[in-house]
């Protein structure tokens, strides 16, 4: 008994027996505190989560139904969005005006065929507004509006690109890469979200080339008409003077000279009127 090893083994044995007894006591107490499971057939069996099996299956079926309804709603929304996109694309493609949509960074995100044709780009998508109108200059008629203080197209479009205001009636000389030039009227409108945040900017391009050509032809026609009126007035004054001299002259030779002068002036008047009428017919045919 005085052997240390035997003494240690005895102590370990005593501690193990005590721990075992304490564990048995604790387990018995826990068993008494647990609610006994019903053994009667009147109670439905419980699932792992503690719900009755039929309630568990009902929840599963409800979740499946909600998932099916959500999927159906998503498909319906996608069809509506696709139909809306198709309708918008069809409308934009058939517009004679060019339409572009620029993002908040000023880069082109979408354009219709008319815009590509007017700007002479195969695809302007990805180009900045400054690149789109690099070959454009402001026309003098912008001086009659608030846009007259701007020195470049980019500065004139800046309020719309920043979402501050709409820019209307911006008239440009746009020089195409094929050497031709067009007169374009640009309307820039910021697109705002429900929270008033900027989503982008739309640009509407209207080709005013034919209208400007007609205005130019009318201006030239008015100038020619004015010159013709002055020329006819001078010729008629000259003819009237010759006629008065002819009426008062008793000299046959002088009368003959005056008659020749009147004939020359009459021929000149006829030639002037014929040239004017020929130019008017040509302008009408070309327009």
Secondary structure as a PSIPRED ss2 file (coil, helix, strand):
# PSIPRED VFORMAT (PSIPRED V4.0)

   1 X C   1.000  0.000  0.000
   2 X C   1.000  0.000  0.000
   3 X C   1.000  0.000  0.000
   4 X H   0.000  1.000  0.000
   5 X H   0.000  1.000  0.000
   6 X H   0.000  1.000  0.000
   7 X H   0.000  1.000  0.000
   8 X H   0.000  1.000  0.000
   9 X H   0.000  1.000  0.000
  10 X H   0.000  1.000  0.000
  11 X H   0.000  1.000  0.000
  12 X H   0.000  1.000  0.000
  13 X H   0.000  1.000  0.000
  14 X H   0.000  1.000  0.000
  15 X H   0.000  1.000  0.000
  16 X H   0.000  1.000  0.000
  17 X H   0.000  1.000  0.000
  18 X H   0.000  1.000  0.000
  19 X H   0.000  1.000  0.000
  20 X H   0.000  1.000  0.000
  21 X H   0.000  1.000  0.000
  22 X H   0.000  1.000  0.000
  23 X H   0.000  1.000  0.000
  24 X H   0.000  1.000  0.000
  25 X H   0.000  1.000  0.000
  26 X H   0.000  1.000  0.000
  27 X H   0.000  1.000  0.000
  28 X H   0.000  1.000  0.000
  29 X H   0.000  1.000  0.000
  30 X H   0.000  1.000  0.000
  31 X H   0.000  1.000  0.000
  32 X H   0.000  1.000  0.000
  33 X H   0.000  1.000  0.000
  34 X C   1.000  0.000  0.000
  35 X C   1.000  0.000  0.000
  36 X C   1.000  0.000  0.000
  37 X C   1.000  0.000  0.000
  38 X C   1.000  0.000  0.000
  39 X C   1.000  0.000  0.000
  40 X C   1.000  0.000  0.000
  41 X C   1.000  0.000  0.000
  42 X C   1.000  0.000  0.000
  43 X C   1.000  0.000  0.000
  44 X C   1.000  0.000  0.000
  45 X C   1.000  0.000  0.000
  46 X E   0.000  0.000  1.000
  47 X C   1.000  0.000  0.000
  48 X C   1.000  0.000  0.000
  49 X C   1.000  0.000  0.000
  50 X C   1.000  0.000  0.000
  51 X C   1.000  0.000  0.000
  52 X E   0.000  0.000  1.000
  53 X H   0.000  1.000  0.000
  54 X H   0.000  1.000  0.000
  55 X H   0.000  1.000  0.000
  56 X H   0.000  1.000  0.000
  57 X H   0.000  1.000  0.000
  58 X H   0.000  1.000  0.000
  59 X H   0.000  1.000  0.000
  60 X H   0.000  1.000  0.000
  61 X H   0.000  1.000  0.000
  62 X H   0.000  1.000  0.000
  63 X H   0.000  1.000  0.000
  64 X H   0.000  1.000  0.000
  65 X H   0.000  1.000  0.000
  66 X H   0.000  1.000  0.000
  67 X H   0.000  1.000  0.000
  68 X H   0.000  1.000  0.000
  69 X H   0.000  1.000  0.000
  70 X H   0.000  1.000  0.000
  71 X H   0.000  1.000  0.000
  72 X H   0.000  1.000  0.000
  73 X H   0.000  1.000  0.000
  74 X H   0.000  1.000  0.000
  75 X H   0.000  1.000  0.000
  76 X H   0.000  1.000  0.000
  77 X H   0.000  1.000  0.000
  78 X H   0.000  1.000  0.000
  79 X H   0.000  1.000  0.000
  80 X H   0.000  1.000  0.000
  81 X H   0.000  1.000  0.000
  82 X H   0.000  1.000  0.000
  83 X H   0.000  1.000  0.000
  84 X H   0.000  1.000  0.000
  85 X H   0.000  1.000  0.000
  86 X H   0.000  1.000  0.000
  87 X H   0.000  1.000  0.000
  88 X H   0.000  1.000  0.000
  89 X H   0.000  1.000  0.000
  90 X H   0.000  1.000  0.000
  91 X H   0.000  1.000  0.000
  92 X H   0.000  1.000  0.000
  93 X H   0.000  1.000  0.000
  94 X H   0.000  1.000  0.000
  95 X C   1.000  0.000  0.000
  96 X C   1.000  0.000  0.000
  97 X C   1.000  0.000  0.000
  98 X E   0.000  0.000  1.000
  99 X E   0.000  0.000  1.000
 100 X E   0.000  0.000  1.000
 101 X E   0.000  0.000  1.000
 102 X E   0.000  0.000  1.000
 103 X C   1.000  0.000  0.000
 104 X C   1.000  0.000  0.000
 105 X C   1.000  0.000  0.000
 106 X C   1.000  0.000  0.000
 107 X E   0.000  0.000  1.000
 108 X E   0.000  0.000  1.000
 109 X E   0.000  0.000  1.000
 110 X E   0.000  0.000  1.000
 111 X E   0.000  0.000  1.000
 112 X C   1.000  0.000  0.000
 113 X H   0.000  1.000  0.000
 114 X H   0.000  1.000  0.000
 115 X H   0.000  1.000  0.000
 116 X H   0.000  1.000  0.000
 117 X H   0.000  1.000  0.000
 118 X H   0.000  1.000  0.000
 119 X H   0.000  1.000  0.000
 120 X C   1.000  0.000  0.000
 121 X C   1.000  0.000  0.000
 122 X C   1.000  0.000  0.000
 123 X C   1.000  0.000  0.000
 124 X C   1.000  0.000  0.000
 125 X C   1.000  0.000  0.000
 126 X C   1.000  0.000  0.000
 127 X C   1.000  0.000  0.000
 128 X E   0.000  0.000  1.000
 129 X H   0.000  1.000  0.000
 130 X H   0.000  1.000  0.000
 131 X H   0.000  1.000  0.000
 132 X H   0.000  1.000  0.000
 133 X C   1.000  0.000  0.000
 134 X C   1.000  0.000  0.000
 135 X C   1.000  0.000  0.000
 136 X E   0.000  0.000  1.000
 137 X E   0.000  0.000  1.000
 138 X E   0.000  0.000  1.000
 139 X C   1.000  0.000  0.000
 140 X H   0.000  1.000  0.000
 141 X H   0.000  1.000  0.000
 142 X H   0.000  1.000  0.000
 143 X H   0.000  1.000  0.000
 144 X H   0.000  1.000  0.000
 145 X C   1.000  0.000  0.000
 146 X H   0.000  1.000  0.000
 147 X H   0.000  1.000  0.000
 148 X H   0.000  1.000  0.000
 149 X H   0.000  1.000  0.000
 150 X C   1.000  0.000  0.000
 151 X C   1.000  0.000  0.000
 152 X C   1.000  0.000  0.000
 153 X H   0.000  1.000  0.000
 154 X H   0.000  1.000  0.000
 155 X H   0.000  1.000  0.000
 156 X H   0.000  1.000  0.000
 157 X H   0.000  1.000  0.000
 158 X H   0.000  1.000  0.000
 159 X H   0.000  1.000  0.000
 160 X H   0.000  1.000  0.000
 161 X H   0.000  1.000  0.000
 162 X C   1.000  0.000  0.000
 163 X C   1.000  0.000  0.000
 164 X C   1.000  0.000  0.000
 165 X C   1.000  0.000  0.000
 166 X C   1.000  0.000  0.000
 167 X E   0.000  0.000  1.000
 168 X E   0.000  0.000  1.000
 169 X E   0.000  0.000  1.000
 170 X E   0.000  0.000  1.000
 171 X E   0.000  0.000  1.000
 172 X E   0.000  0.000  1.000
 173 X E   0.000  0.000  1.000
 174 X E   0.000  0.000  1.000
 175 X E   0.000  0.000  1.000
 176 X C   1.000  0.000  0.000
 177 X C   1.000  0.000  0.000
 178 X C   1.000  0.000  0.000
 179 X C   1.000  0.000  0.000
 180 X C   1.000  0.000  0.000
 181 X E   0.000  0.000  1.000
 182 X E   0.000  0.000  1.000
 183 X E   0.000  0.000  1.000
 184 X E   0.000  0.000  1.000
 185 X E   0.000  0.000  1.000
 186 X E   0.000  0.000  1.000
 187 X E   0.000  0.000  1.000
 188 X E   0.000  0.000  1.000
 189 X E   0.000  0.000  1.000
 190 X E   0.000  0.000  1.000
 191 X E   0.000  0.000  1.000
 192 X E   0.000  0.000  1.000
 193 X C   1.000  0.000  0.000
 194 X C   1.000  0.000  0.000
 195 X C   1.000  0.000  0.000
 196 X C   1.000  0.000  0.000
 197 X C   1.000  0.000  0.000
 198 X E   0.000  0.000  1.000
 199 X E   0.000  0.000  1.000
 200 X E   0.000  0.000  1.000
 201 X E   0.000  0.000  1.000
 202 X E   0.000  0.000  1.000
 203 X E   0.000  0.000  1.000
 204 X E   0.000  0.000  1.000
 205 X E   0.000  0.000  1.000
 206 X E   0.000  0.000  1.000
 207 X E   0.000  0.000  1.000
 208 X C   1.000  0.000  0.000
 209 X H   0.000  1.000  0.000
 210 X H   0.000  1.000  0.000
 211 X H   0.000  1.000  0.000
 212 X H   0.000  1.000  0.000
 213 X H   0.000  1.000  0.000
 214 X H   0.000  1.000  0.000
 215 X H   0.000  1.000  0.000
 216 X H   0.000  1.000  0.000
 217 X H   0.000  1.000  0.000
 218 X H   0.000  1.000  0.000
 219 X H   0.000  1.000  0.000
 220 X H   0.000  1.000  0.000
 221 X H   0.000  1.000  0.000
 222 X H   0.000  1.000  0.000
 223 X H   0.000  1.000  0.000
 224 X H   0.000  1.000  0.000
 225 X H   0.000  1.000  0.000
 226 X H   0.000  1.000  0.000
 227 X H   0.000  1.000  0.000
 228 X H   0.000  1.000  0.000
 229 X H   0.000  1.000  0.000
 230 X H   0.000  1.000  0.000
 231 X H   0.000  1.000  0.000
 232 X H   0.000  1.000  0.000
 233 X H   0.000  1.000  0.000
 234 X H   0.000  1.000  0.000
 235 X H   0.000  1.000  0.000
 236 X H   0.000  1.000  0.000
 237 X H   0.000  1.000  0.000
 238 X H   0.000  1.000  0.000
 239 X H   0.000  1.000  0.000
 240 X H   0.000  1.000  0.000
 241 X H   0.000  1.000  0.000
 242 X H   0.000  1.000  0.000
 243 X H   0.000  1.000  0.000
 244 X H   0.000  1.000  0.000
 245 X H   0.000  1.000  0.000
 246 X H   0.000  1.000  0.000
 247 X H   0.000  1.000  0.000
 248 X H   0.000  1.000  0.000
 249 X C   1.000  0.000  0.000
 250 X C   1.000  0.000  0.000
 251 X C   1.000  0.000  0.000
 252 X H   0.000  1.000  0.000
 253 X H   0.000  1.000  0.000
 254 X H   0.000  1.000  0.000
 255 X H   0.000  1.000  0.000
 256 X H   0.000  1.000  0.000
 257 X H   0.000  1.000  0.000
 258 X H   0.000  1.000  0.000
 259 X H   0.000  1.000  0.000
 260 X H   0.000  1.000  0.000
 261 X H   0.000  1.000  0.000
 262 X H   0.000  1.000  0.000
 263 X H   0.000  1.000  0.000
 264 X H   0.000  1.000  0.000
 265 X H   0.000  1.000  0.000
 266 X H   0.000  1.000  0.000
 267 X H   0.000  1.000  0.000
 268 X H   0.000  1.000  0.000
 269 X H   0.000  1.000  0.000
 270 X H   0.000  1.000  0.000
 271 X H   0.000  1.000  0.000
 272 X H   0.000  1.000  0.000
 273 X H   0.000  1.000  0.000
 274 X H   0.000  1.000  0.000
 275 X H   0.000  1.000  0.000
 276 X H   0.000  1.000  0.000
 277 X H   0.000  1.000  0.000
 278 X H   0.000  1.000  0.000
 279 X H   0.000  1.000  0.000
 280 X H   0.000  1.000  0.000
 281 X H   0.000  1.000  0.000
 282 X H   0.000  1.000  0.000
 283 X H   0.000  1.000  0.000
 284 X H   0.000  1.000  0.000
 285 X H   0.000  1.000  0.000
 286 X H   0.000  1.000  0.000
 287 X C   1.000  0.000  0.000
